[in-house]
Amino acid sequence: MSNITRPIVAANSAVKAPTYATTVRPLGAA
């Protein structure tokens, strides 16, 4: 099971990291 979920979690992190950087960071800076 973990073999299937691990890549999904990694993909989620890869997608959420740029999203967080472009939305939350500017809001905090402003």
N, C-alpha and C positions, 0 to 999 in steps of 0.2 A: 504493500500500500504506500509506504513512504517513498518508494521508488517513483511512484506516479505523482504524488503530491509535492515532492521536493522541487521538481522543475517548475511546477505551477506557482509555487511560492516564490521561487527565484524570478519568474517572469513578472509576477505581481510587484515584487520589489523594484524590478527594473523599470516598470511603468510608473509606479508611485513616486519614485525618487525624483525624476524630472518634473512631475506634476507638482510635487511639494516645493521644489526649488523655484518654480515659476509662479506659484500662487501664494503660498504661505510666506515665503521669504520677502517678496516685495511688499506685502501687506504689513509685515513686521517692521520693515525698513521705513515705510511711510507712516 
